[in-house]
Every structure is written in structure tokens, then in C-alpha cells.
Amino acid sequence: MKPYQIIKVFPGIFTLGNLFCGFLAVTNAAGGMYVKAAWWIIIAGVLDALDGKIARLTDSASEFGIQFDSIADVVSFGVAPAVLFYFYILSEAGGLGYILAFAYLASGAVRLARFNTHATTVKKRNFSGMPIPSGGGIIASYILFSENVWAGIGNFDIAVVIILLASMAMVSNFKYSLMPKIGFSTSRDILRSVWFISHILLIIRFPDEVFFPTGILYLFSGPAKYITAPAFEHVFHKVNSR
């Protein structure tokens, strides 16, 4: 295989790793190893974030890569979180637990299908609807938080609210921000980059404590943008009309 062909395979390797992590998450959840399953979902999220960036850096983004990535995502961030959440807390509700877990999975699948109909290899300014990896991350980090930080949050009522909000956010039309691009060319870029890097370091140092609150903030950032957008548009209109 020629060197340039090897480089173009790199993103697919990360996507395959993402898929494998989703498989491990399902098997661990079925075996009652909920914290391990949650971590496999989070690791899958890291690999998912890397494959797209590597594809752009190596100029190897393709329609095949988009489809393969979506297949991996529906396993790692759709099936795996649904199975994990069902075994972790929803199973006590019987049939209702099945419905809630499947509702999350169906919402994630719809989100991916909608993304694929508009997907291109060109970088977007924002997401329409919360991305399914974020939904999976919220489910996984909730389990880490309830197991290692605050056991009181791990009750059925709170779990239902979380899975319903995540499901609705994925199929909504709310605008969600992309991962910030690291840059230091302007003062705004510097502040954004320093904040982002600091937050990543904080998550690495205190993952159990920081992952879940970060996920919840991102979950509500879409509705918050929708509510505040008219006010900002009014202000900008007044400034531009002067």
C-alpha cells in the first residue's frame, strides 16, 4: 500500500476503534459493569472526535467515512447508552423502561439520519439538534457522577428526566456549538482557546465531577441560544442601523 493510501486509512481506524468501544460498552453493561461501560462510551467519544479531525488534516474526508462514522455512532452513542441506562436504572420500571431506552435510541438514530441527509465534508458553523455523541456522553457521565460523586442523583425520576431531555434535544432544531478551534491569532481566539484547554485539563483531572455538569450545560445551551437569539439580533440590528 502506498504511503498516501495508508494516511487515508487513519480516520477509519479511529472509527473502527469507536465501534469497538461501543461493543465493549454493551457487553460490560449486560454484565453489570456499569462504570466500565460508561467509560467505554466516553473513550468512544474521544475517538469519534479525533477521526473527523484526522480526516480533515489528511484530506481524506469522504462519503464512505461519513456513513461508516454514523454506523459506529449509532452503536456507541445510541445502542450502548440505551442498553447501559436500561440495565442501570430503567429496568425497574418494566415495560416503561424498554420504551424510554428505545425512545433514546430512536431519537439518536433519527438525529444521525437527518445529519446524513445534509452531511458534507465541509466544516459547519453549528449543529442542528444535539449530536448523538453528546447524548451518549451525558448518559455515561450521569452514571459516573451518581456512582462516584453524588449517589442521591441516581434515582429513577431524575434518570427519566435526563433521558427524555437528551432524546428531545437530539431531534430538536436547536443550534449547538461545534468543538472550539484552537487558535491564538486574536485576543478572542486566545481567550476561547485558554478556556477550552483549561476545561479539558479540569475534566482530565476530575472526570467524575466535571463530565456530567459539562454535559448538562451543553444540553441546555441549545434552548438558551434559541431564547436569547432574538434579543441579540435586536441589539445587533440597532448597532448596524446607526
C-alpha positions in Angstrom: 0.0 0.0 0.0 1.4 3.4 -1.0 2.1 6.0 1.8 -0.7 8.4 0.8 -3.2 5.4 0.8 -2.0 4.4 4.3 -2.7 8.0 5.5 -6.2 7.9 4.1 -6.9 4.8 6.2 -6.1 6.5 9.5 -9.6 8.0 10.1 -11.2 4.7 9.5 -9.0 3.1 12.2 -10.3 5.6 14.7 -13.9 5.0 13.6 -13.3 1.3 14.0 -12.0 1.9 17.5 -15.1 3.9 18.2 -17.3 1.0 17.1 -15.2 -1.5 19.2 -15.6 0.7 22.3 -19.4 0.7 21.7 -19.4 -3.1 21.6 -17.4 -3.3 24.8 -19.8 -0.8 26.5 -22.8 -3.1 25.6 -21.1 -6.2 26.8 -20.0 -4.6 30.1 -23.5 -3.1 30.7 -25.1 -6.5 30.1 -22.6 -8.0 32.6 -23.4 -5.4 35.3 -20.1 -3.5 35.0 -21.8 -0.1 34.6 -18.9 2.2 35.4 -16.7 0.4 32.9 -19.4 0.5 30.3 -19.7 4.3 30.9 -16.0 4.8 30.4 -16.0 2.8 27.1 -18.7 5.2 25.8 -16.6 8.2 26.8 -13.5 6.7 25.1 -15.6 6.1 22.0 -16.5 9.8 22.1 -12.8 10.8 22.2 -12.1 8.5 19.2 -15.1 9.9 17.4 -13.9 13.5 17.8 -10.4 12.5 16.5 -11.5 10.7 13.4 -13.1 13.7 11.8 -10.2 16.0 12.7 -7.7 13.5 11.3 -9.8 13.1 8.1 -9.6 16.9 7.6 -5.9 17.1 8.4 -5.0 14.3 6.0 -7.5 15.5 3.3 -9.2 12.1 3.4 -12.8 13.0 4.3 -15.2 11.1 2.1 -18.8 9.9 1.8 -17.8 6.5 2.9 -16.2 7.9 6.0 -19.4 9.8 6.9 -21.5 6.7 6.6 -19.1 4.5 8.5 -18.8 7.1 11.2 -22.6 7.1 11.5 -22.9 3.4 11.8 -20.3 3.4 14.6 -22.0 6.3 16.3 -25.4 4.6 16.4 -23.8 1.7 18.2 -21.5 3.6 20.6 -23.8 6.5 21.4 -27.2 5.0 20.6 -27.4 1.3 21.4 -24.7 1.3 24.1 -26.1 4.2 26.2 -29.7 2.8 25.8 -28.7 -0.7 27.0 -26.5 0.7 29.8 -29.2 3.0 31.1 -31.8 0.3 30.9 -29.8 -2.2 33.0 -28.5 0.5 35.3 -31.8 2.1 36.4 -34.7 1.8 33.9 -35.2 -2.0 34.2 -37.1 -1.4 37.5 -39.9 0.2 35.5 -40.6 -2.9 33.4 -42.2 -2.1 30.1 -41.8 1.6 30.6 -38.1 1.1 30.9 -38.0 -0.5 27.5 -39.9 2.4 26.0 -37.7 5.0 27.5 -34.5 3.3 26.4 -35.8 2.7 22.9 -37.0 6.3 22.7 -33.5 7.5 23.3 -32.1 5.0 20.7 -34.7 6.0 18.1 -34.0 9.7 18.7 -30.3 9.2 18.2 -30.9 7.2 15.0 -33.2 9.9 13.7 -30.6 12.6 14.5 -28.0 10.6 12.6 -30.3 10.1 9.6 -31.1 13.8 9.5 -27.4 14.6 9.7 -26.5 12.2 6.9 -29.1 13.8 4.5 -27.3 17.2 4.9 -23.7 15.9 5.6 -20.8 17.2 3.6 -17.1 17.2 4.1 -17.2 20.9 4.6 -16.9 22.2 8.2 -20.2 23.5 9.6 -20.7 26.5 11.9 -23.0 24.7 14.3 -25.1 21.5 14.8 -28.9 21.4 14.3 -30.0 19.3 17.2 -27.7 18.0 19.9 -25.2 15.5 18.4 -25.7 11.9 19.4 -22.1 11.6 20.9 -23.2 14.3 23.4 -26.3 12.4 24.3 -24.2 9.3 24.9 -21.7 11.3 26.9 -24.5 12.7 29.1 -25.9 9.2 29.9 -22.4 7.8 30.6 -21.3 10.8 32.7 -24.5 10.6 34.7 -23.6 7.1 35.8 -20.1 8.1 36.8 -21.5 11.1 38.7 -24.1 9.1 40.6 -21.7 6.2 41.3 -18.7 8.3 42.4 -19.8 11.7 43.4 -23.5 12.0 44.5 -25.5 8.8 44.9 -28.6 10.9 45.6 -28.9 11.8 41.9 -29.1 8.2 40.9 -32.9 7.7 41.2 -35.5 6.7 38.7 -37.3 10.1 38.4 -34.1 12.0 37.7 -32.9 9.4 35.2 -36.2 9.7 33.3 -35.9 13.4 33.0 -32.3 13.1 31.8 -33.0 10.5 29.1 -36.1 12.4 27.9 -34.3 15.7 27.7 -31.4 14.1 25.8 -33.8 12.4 23.4 -35.7 15.6 22.7 -32.5 17.7 22.3 -31.3 15.3 19.6 -34.4 15.6 17.5 -34.8 19.3 18.1 -33.8 22.1 15.8 -31.9 23.9 18.5 -28.4 25.1 17.4 -25.5 23.5 19.3 -21.9 24.7 19.1 -19.1 22.8 17.5 -15.9 22.0 19.4 -13.9 25.2 19.6 -10.9 25.5 17.2 -7.7 26.2 19.0 -6.0 29.4 17.8 -4.0 32.3 19.1 -4.2 34.9 16.3 -6.6 37.3 18.1 -7.4 38.1 21.7 -10.8 36.4 21.3 -9.1 33.3 20.0 -6.7 33.3 22.8 -9.4 33.6 25.5 -11.5 30.9 23.9 -8.5 28.5 23.5 -7.3 29.1 27.0 -10.8 28.5 28.4 -11.2 25.3 26.3 -7.8 23.9 27.2 -8.3 24.7 30.9 -11.7 23.0 30.8 -10.2 19.9 29.2 -7.4 19.7 31.8 -10.1 20.1 34.5 -12.1 17.2 33.0 -8.9 15.0 32.8 -8.1 15.8 36.5 -11.7 15.4 37.9 -13.6 13.4 35.3 -16.3 12.1 37.6 -17.1 15.5 39.0 -16.8 17.6 35.8 -18.1 15.4 32.9 -21.8 15.4 33.9 -22.2 19.1 34.8 -20.5 20.0 31.5 -22.9 17.7 29.6 -25.9 19.3 31.2 -24.7 22.8 30.4 -24.2 21.7 26.8 -27.7 20.1 26.8 -29.3 23.4 27.8 -27.1 25.6 25.6 -29.3 24.9 22.6 -32.5 26.1 24.2 -30.6 29.0 25.7 -29.3 30.1 22.3 -32.8 29.9 20.9 -34.3 32.1 23.7 -31.6 34.7 23.7 -31.1 34.9 19.9 -33.9 37.4 19.3 -32.6 39.8 21.9 -29.0 39.7 20.4 -30.4 40.1 16.9 -32.4 43.2 18.0 -29.2 44.7 19.6 -27.1 44.0 16.5 -29.8 45.4 14.3 -29.8 48.6 16.3 -26.0 48.9 16.1 -25.8 48.2 12.4 -28.6 50.7 11.6 -26.7 53.6 13.2 
